[in-house]
């Protein structure tokens, strides 16, 4: 049984809106479908600048959907066929401060809940079927920060 949540089409929306003379919004969506894998993504990004202070940054939100038919290989005696259907949400922020012409400080942080891509879902299912008793469940959420 195929897990279907989007048709076989690609939809791309791109637009810019203006909150002020120094802001920009981008919105996009896309979908890809095949016989055993369906992928879709919706994202939005806000870019802002304060040139008089040397500040700029981005704030991004992405929502992804993945559906796949997991089929183990013939010699995998522990594996079983299963339809996978997952969603993920990610939030990312970036702030840049240009202090001098040749010096810029960057701070970035992000969090996510769900798998990054359909390959991760496939691998998680493989390890769940093969090794769940020994290793437990896989963590699907995380985050991080970066400063330079």
Beta strands, then each sheet from edge to edge (+ up, - down):
strand 1: 23-33
strand 2: 37-50
strand 3: 55-70
strand 4: 82-100
strand 5: 103-113
strand 6: 141-147
sheet 1: 1+ 2- 3+ 4- 5+ 6-
end
